[in-house]
Amino acid sequence: MLESRVSRYFKRAADMTFSQVVRKLRIAQALKLLDSTRDPVTAVAAASGYRNLADFNRQFVAEVGMTRSQLRVTRR
């Protein structure tokens, strides 16, 4: 099956792109780790599949709507 066909099928089935699903899963993992561990953010980002901390920060804000520090203040 062609990659473009798989991509269209996935989009129809999941109502989002494969990349969007991966981002949601990675950020969900990061949120879980941020809540349950005291690991540094660099370790959380790496464990969530991000190689670059700046990319992690950008994706985190795009998905959650706030920075990690803002999130910690609201969850106290």
N, CA, C and O atoms as CSV, one atom per row, in Angstrom:
chain,resi,resn,atom,element,x,y,z
A,1,MET,N,N,0.844,-1.169,0.000
A,1,MET,CA,C,0.000,0.000,0.000
A,1,MET,C,C,0.900,1.248,0.000
A,1,MET,O,O,1.906,1.296,0.708
A,2,LEU,N,N,0.539,2.215,-0.773
A,2,LEU,CA,C,1.309,3.450,-0.849
A,2,LEU,C,C,1.193,4.259,0.442
A,2,LEU,O,O,0.162,4.241,1.114
A,3,GLU,N,N,2.256,4.959,0.766
A,3,GLU,CA,C,2.275,5.770,1.972
A,3,GLU,C,C,1.158,6.814,1.966
A,3,GLU,O,O,0.527,7.050,2.997
A,4,SER,N,N,0.913,7.430,0.833
A,4,SER,CA,C,-0.135,8.447,0.753
A,4,SER,C,C,-1.511,7.835,0.999
A,4,SER,O,O,-2.372,8.473,1.605
A,5,ARG,N,N,-1.722,6.621,0.541
A,5,ARG,CA,C,-3.004,5.948,0.755
A,5,ARG,C,C,-3.185,5.598,2.237
A,5,ARG,O,O,-4.268,5.773,2.795
A,6,VAL,N,N,-2.134,5.112,2.856
A,6,VAL,CA,C,-2.192,4.796,4.286
A,6,VAL,C,C,-2.485,6.068,5.078
A,6,VAL,O,O,-3.293,6.058,6.006
A,7,SER,N,N,-1.828,7.149,4.707
A,7,SER,CA,C,-2.025,8.424,5.391
A,7,SER,C,C,-3.474,8.896,5.288
A,7,SER,O,O,-4.053,9.332,6.283
A,8,ARG,N,N,-4.057,8.812,4.104
A,8,ARG,CA,C,-5.455,9.227,3.922
A,8,ARG,C,C,-6.397,8.327,4.717
A,8,ARG,O,O,-7.340,8.808,5.345
A,9,TYR,N,N,-6.140,7.021,4.686
A,9,TYR,CA,C,-6.973,6.071,5.434
A,9,TYR,C,C,-6.892,6.368,6.934
A,9,TYR,O,O,-7.909,6.383,7.627
A,10,PHE,N,N,-5.690,6.599,7.419
A,10,PHE,CA,C,-5.493,6.893,8.838
A,10,PHE,C,C,-6.242,8.158,9.230
A,10,PHE,O,O,-6.908,8.203,10.264
A,11,LYS,N,N,-6.126,9.184,8.397
A,11,LYS,CA,C,-6.797,10.467,8.668
A,11,LYS,C,C,-8.304,10.266,8.743
A,11,LYS,O,O,-8.954,10.816,9.632
A,12,ARG,N,N,-8.859,9.500,7.839
A,12,ARG,CA,C,-10.297,9.241,7.859
A,12,ARG,C,C,-10.699,8.443,9.099
A,12,ARG,O,O,-11.716,8.741,9.725
A,13,ALA,N,N,-9.918,7.448,9.450
A,13,ALA,CA,C,-10.257,6.566,10.568
A,13,ALA,C,C,-10.086,7.250,11.926
A,13,ALA,O,O,-10.911,7.066,12.820
A,14,ALA,N,N,-9.025,8.032,12.083
A,14,ALA,CA,C,-8.713,8.631,13.379
A,14,ALA,C,C,-9.144,10.087,13.490
A,14,ALA,O,O,-9.102,10.659,14.579
A,15,ASP,N,N,-9.550,10.686,12.399
A,15,ASP,CA,C,-9.931,12.096,12.341
A,15,ASP,C,C,-8.775,13.021,12.731
A,15,ASP,O,O,-8.991,14.153,13.162
A,16,MET,N,N,-7.558,12.525,12.574
A,16,MET,CA,C,-6.347,13.333,12.750
A,16,MET,C,C,-5.211,12.617,12.037
A,16,MET,O,O,-5.292,11.424,11.746
A,17,THR,N,N,-4.159,13.365,11.764
A,17,THR,CA,C,-3.044,12.773,11.044
A,17,THR,C,C,-2.228,11.871,11.978
A,17,THR,O,O,-2.347,11.940,13.202
A,18,PHE,N,N,-1.413,11.042,11.371
A,18,PHE,CA,C,-0.531,10.162,12.142
A,18,PHE,C,C,0.388,10.993,13.034
A,18,PHE,O,O,0.602,10.644,14.195
A,19,SER,N,N,0.925,12.072,12.510
A,19,SER,CA,C,1.813,12.950,13.290
A,19,SER,C,C,1.095,13.556,14.490
A,19,SER,O,O,1.679,13.675,15.567
A,20,GLN,N,N,-0.151,13.934,14.313
A,20,GLN,CA,C,-0.925,14.486,15.428
A,20,GLN,C,C,-1.149,13.440,16.514
A,20,GLN,O,O,-1.076,13.756,17.702
A,21,VAL,N,N,-1.417,12.214,16.122
A,21,VAL,CA,C,-1.612,11.132,17.088
A,21,VAL,C,C,-0.317,10.871,17.851
A,21,VAL,O,O,-0.337,10.713,19.072
A,22,VAL,N,N,0.794,10.825,17.146
A,22,VAL,CA,C,2.091,10.599,17.802
A,22,VAL,C,C,2.381,11.723,18.793
A,22,VAL,O,O,2.825,11.467,19.912
A,23,ARG,N,N,2.130,12.969,18.381
A,23,ARG,CA,C,2.368,14.105,19.291
A,23,ARG,C,C,1.499,13.979,20.533
A,23,ARG,O,O,1.994,14.180,21.642
A,24,LYS,N,N,0.226,13.654,20.384
A,24,LYS,CA,C,-0.663,13.504,21.535
A,24,LYS,C,C,-0.173,12.403,22.478
A,24,LYS,O,O,-0.197,12.572,23.697
A,25,LEU,N,N,0.264,11.292,21.922
A,25,LEU,CA,C,0.763,10.197,22.747
A,25,LEU,C,C,2.041,10.580,23.478
A,25,LEU,O,O,2.206,10.253,24.653
A,26,ARG,N,N,2.941,11.266,22.795
A,26,ARG,CA,C,4.192,11.691,23.434
A,26,ARG,C,C,3.935,12.679,24.566
A,26,ARG,O,O,4.528,12.567,25.639
A,27,ILE,N,N,3.056,13.641,24.329
A,27,ILE,CA,C,2.761,14.634,25.365
A,27,ILE,C,C,2.020,13.985,26.531
A,27,ILE,O,O,2.254,14.350,27.683
A,28,ALA,N,N,1.138,13.040,26.258
A,28,ALA,CA,C,0.456,12.317,27.334
A,28,ALA,C,C,1.480,11.578,28.201
A,28,ALA,O,O,1.372,11.575,29.428
A,29,GLN,N,N,2.461,10.960,27.567
A,29,GLN,CA,C,3.531,10.280,28.304
A,29,GLN,C,C,4.325,11.283,29.132
A,29,GLN,O,O,4.656,11.008,30.285
A,30,ALA,N,N,4.631,12.430,28.565
A,30,ALA,CA,C,5.380,13.466,29.283
A,30,ALA,C,C,4.586,13.955,30.495
A,30,ALA,O,O,5.155,14.122,31.574
A,31,LEU,N,N,3.292,14.184,30.333
A,31,LEU,CA,C,2.458,14.622,31.457
A,31,LEU,C,C,2.459,13.586,32.573
A,31,LEU,O,O,2.548,13.931,33.751
A,32,LYS,N,N,2.361,12.330,32.198
A,32,LYS,CA,C,2.390,11.246,33.181
A,32,LYS,C,C,3.715,11.254,33.944
A,32,LYS,O,O,3.733,11.147,35.170
A,33,LEU,N,N,4.817,11.382,33.213
A,33,LEU,CA,C,6.132,11.388,33.854
A,33,LEU,C,C,6.344,12.634,34.714
A,33,LEU,O,O,6.940,12.552,35.788
A,34,LEU,N,N,5.863,13.772,34.251
A,34,LEU,CA,C,6.004,15.008,35.034
A,34,LEU,C,C,5.222,14.910,36.345
A,34,LEU,O,O,5.647,15.450,37.366
A,35,ASP,N,N,4.089,14.226,36.316
A,35,ASP,CA,C,3.279,14.075,37.528
A,35,ASP,C,C,3.821,13.013,38.478
A,35,ASP,O,O,3.687,13.146,39.694
A,36,SER,N,N,4.426,11.971,37.941
A,36,SER,CA,C,4.780,10.826,38.772
A,36,SER,C,C,6.256,10.707,39.135
A,36,SER,O,O,6.625,9.853,39.941
A,37,THR,N,N,7.095,11.544,38.557
A,37,THR,CA,C,8.527,11.467,38.857
A,37,THR,C,C,9.084,12.848,39.156
A,37,THR,O,O,8.424,13.867,38.952
A,38,ARG,N,N,10.290,12.852,39.633
A,38,ARG,CA,C,11.018,14.102,39.835
A,38,ARG,C,C,12.161,14.216,38.826
A,38,ARG,O,O,13.109,14.977,39.020
A,39,ASP,N,N,12.049,13.452,37.759
A,39,ASP,CA,C,13.076,13.468,36.722
A,39,ASP,C,C,13.187,14.863,36.118
A,39,ASP,O,O,12.189,15.576,36.012
A,40,PRO,N,N,14.400,15.256,35.723
A,40,PRO,CA,C,14.550,16.548,35.053
A,40,PRO,C,C,13.793,16.561,33.725
A,40,PRO,O,O,13.552,15.515,33.122
A,41,VAL,N,N,13.433,17.733,33.293
A,41,VAL,CA,C,12.645,17.887,32.070
A,41,VAL,C,C,13.366,17.276,30.876
A,41,VAL,O,O,12.721,16.706,29.995
A,42,THR,N,N,14.675,17.383,30.831
A,42,THR,CA,C,15.409,16.783,29.709
A,42,THR,C,C,15.212,15.274,29.664
A,42,THR,O,O,15.095,14.693,28.586
A,43,ALA,N,N,15.176,14.639,30.834
A,43,ALA,CA,C,14.943,13.190,30.889
A,43,ALA,C,C,13.513,12.844,30.496
A,43,ALA,O,O,13.277,11.853,29.806
A,44,VAL,N,N,12.560,13.663,30.936
A,44,VAL,CA,C,11.155,13.446,30.576
A,44,VAL,C,C,10.978,13.598,29.069
A,44,VAL,O,O,10.299,12.792,28.432
A,45,ALA,N,N,11.589,14.629,28.508
A,45,ALA,CA,C,11.492,14.847,27.062
A,45,ALA,C,C,12.078,13.661,26.299
A,45,ALA,O,O,11.478,13.173,25.342
A,46,ALA,N,N,13.242,13.207,26.723
A,46,ALA,CA,C,13.885,12.075,26.044
A,46,ALA,C,C,13.045,10.800,26.189
A,46,ALA,O,O,12.893,10.045,25.229
A,47,ALA,N,N,12.504,10.564,27.379
A,47,ALA,CA,C,11.680,9.369,27.607
A,47,ALA,C,C,10.372,9.423,26.827
A,47,ALA,O,O,9.739,8.394,26.594
A,48,SER,N,N,9.974,10.620,26.428
A,48,SER,CA,C,8.734,10.799,25.663
A,48,SER,C,C,8.983,10.814,24.158
A,48,SER,O,O,8.050,10.975,23.370
A,49,GLY,N,N,10.241,10.646,23.764
A,49,GLY,CA,C,10.550,10.542,22.345
A,49,GLY,C,C,11.071,11.799,21.691
A,49,GLY,O,O,11.189,11.853,20.466
A,50,TYR,N,N,11.386,12.812,22.477
A,50,TYR,CA,C,11.905,14.062,21.921
A,50,TYR,C,C,13.421,14.108,22.075
A,50,TYR,O,O,13.953,13.883,23.162
A,51,ARG,N,N,14.091,14.396,21.001
A,51,ARG,CA,C,15.558,14.506,21.022
A,51,ARG,C,C,16.003,15.930,21.341
A,51,ARG,O,O,17.134,16.150,21.775
A,52,ASN,N,N,15.121,16.886,21.127
A,52,ASN,CA,C,15.464,18.293,21.246
A,52,ASN,C,C,14.523,18.935,22.266
A,52,ASN,O,O,13.304,18.862,22.116
A,53,LEU,N,N,15.084,19.562,23.300
A,53,LEU,CA,C,14.276,20.168,24.349
A,53,LEU,C,C,13.436,21.325,23.824
A,53,LEU,O,O,12.303,21.510,24.269
A,54,ALA,N,N,13.962,22.098,22.900
A,54,ALA,CA,C,13.188,23.215,22.331
A,54,ALA,C,C,11.958,22.692,21.588
A,54,ALA,O,O,10.879,23.279,21.679
A,55,ASP,N,N,12.120,21.598,20.860
A,55,ASP,CA,C,10.987,21.001,20.156
A,55,ASP,C,C,9.964,20.476,21.160
A,55,ASP,O,O,8.761,20.649,20.969
A,56,PHE,N,N,10.435,19.842,22.217
A,56,PHE,CA,C,9.533,19.366,23.267
A,56,PHE,C,C,8.740,20.520,23.859
A,56,PHE,O,O,7.521,20.428,24.000
A,57,ASN,N,N,9.422,21.604,24.205
A,57,ASN,CA,C,8.740,22.759,24.791
A,57,ASN,C,C,7.686,23.324,23.845
A,57,ASN,O,O,6.576,23.640,24.272
A,58,ARG,N,N,8.020,23.451,22.589
A,58,ARG,CA,C,7.098,23.986,21.580
A,58,ARG,C,C,5.875,23.077,21.430
A,58,ARG,O,O,4.741,23.555,21.408
A,59,GLN,N,N,6.106,21.780,21.329
A,59,GLN,CA,C,5.011,20.828,21.175
A,59,GLN,C,C,4.149,20.755,22.438
A,59,GLN,O,O,2.930,20.602,22.359
A,60,PHE,N,N,4.790,20.865,23.596
A,60,PHE,CA,C,4.074,20.824,24.868
A,60,PHE,C,C,3.089,21.979,24.963
A,60,PHE,O,O,1.924,21.778,25.304
A,61,VAL,N,N,3.549,23.176,24.665
A,61,VAL,CA,C,2.674,24.358,24.715
A,61,VAL,C,C,1.564,24.242,23.680
A,61,VAL,O,O,0.419,24.596,23.961
A,62,ALA,N,N,1.887,23.755,22.494
A,62,ALA,CA,C,0.870,23.612,21.442
A,62,ALA,C,C,-0.214,22.622,21.853
A,62,ALA,O,O,-1.386,22.822,21.535
A,63,GLU,N,N,0.159,21.571,22.545
A,63,GLU,CA,C,-0.801,20.517,22.916
A,63,GLU,C,C,-1.546,20.846,24.202
A,63,GLU,O,O,-2.762,20.669,24.275
A,64,VAL,N,N,-0.829,21.323,25.218
A,64,VAL,CA,C,-1.424,21.532,26.542
A,64,VAL,C,C,-1.989,22.943,26.698
A,64,VAL,O,O,-2.948,23.155,27.441
A,65,GLY,N,N,-1.396,23.898,25.999
A,65,GLY,CA,C,-1.878,25.275,26.082
A,65,GLY,C,C,-1.189,26.104,27.147
A,65,GLY,O,O,-1.572,27.250,27.386
A,66,MET,N,N,-0.184,25.545,27.787
A,66,MET,CA,C,0.593,26.282,28.780
A,66,MET,C,C,1.970,25.638,28.922
A,66,MET,O,O,2.189,24.502,28.500
A,67,THR,N,N,2.886,26.383,29.521
A,67,THR,CA,C,4.231,25.854,29.727
A,67,THR,C,C,4.218,24.847,30.876
A,67,THR,O,O,3.236,24.740,31.611
A,68,ARG,N,N,5.304,24.123,31.018
A,68,ARG,CA,C,5.406,23.152,32.111
A,68,ARG,C,C,5.316,23.842,33.463
A,68,ARG,O,O,4.652,23.338,34.369
A,69,SER,N,N,5.972,24.987,33.614
A,69,SER,CA,C,5.940,25.686,34.901
A,69,SER,C,C,4.538,26.209,35.206
A,69,SER,O,O,4.114,26.175,36.362
A,70,GLN,N,N,3.815,26.688,34.207
A,70,GLN,CA,C,2.435,27.119,34.425
A,70,GLN,C,C,1.577,25.922,34.827
A,70,GLN,O,O,0.690,26.054,35.670
A,71,LEU,N,N,1.825,24.794,34.251
A,71,LEU,CA,C,1.068,23.581,34.553
A,71,LEU,C,C,1.301,23.168,36.008
A,71,LEU,O,O,0.355,22.804,36.707
A,72,ARG,N,N,2.530,23.221,36.457
A,72,ARG,CA,C,2.841,22.821,37.829
A,72,ARG,C,C,2.145,23.734,38.844
A,72,ARG,O,O,1.687,23.272,39.889
A,73,VAL,N,N,2.068,25.018,38.532
A,73,VAL,CA,C,1.393,25.959,39.429
A,73,VAL,C,C,-0.092,25.625,39.506
A,73,VAL,O,O,-0.672,25.661,40.591
A,74,THR,N,N,-0.713,25.302,38.387
A,74,THR,CA,C,-2.151,25.005,38.387
A,74,THR,C,C,-2.469,23.664,39.026
A,74,THR,O,O,-3.596,23.458,39.477
A,75,ARG,N,N,-1.515,22.749,39.078
A,75,ARG,CA,C,-1.767,21.410,39.642
A,75,ARG,C,C,-1.415,21.310,41.124
A,75,ARG,O,O,-1.558,20.241,41.717
A,76,ARG,N,N,-0.966,22.385,41.721
A,76,ARG,CA,C,-0.620,22.341,43.165
A,76,ARG,C,C,-1.837,22.424,44.012
A,76,ARG,O,O,-1.738,22.401,45.238
